[in-house]
Amino acid sequence: MVKKEPTSVISVRVRRDIKEEAKKLGIDIRAIIERTLEEEVRKAKIKKLEKLVEEALNSIEFTAGEWVRVIKDARVER
């Protein structure tokens, strides 16, 4: 038995001519909207993560001397 993900109903207004043309051409509007929304959610998550990483990196306040010490310590540990 295949487990289905829970779904939600959304309502979107599009031009009637586009909807009719898509229907005539056999285009699965629901699948396209779902794929596009998934992609946009993925992009938004990546953008949010990039911002968090940038903020974290910018909040690190090491002097040049501290960086040299950290690198030397890392080399010694090898």
PyMOL commands that set and color helices and strands:
alter all, ss='L'
color gray80, all
select helices_A, chain A and resi 16-24+29-59+64-77
alter helices_A, ss='H'
color red, helices_A
deselect
rebuild
show_as cartoon
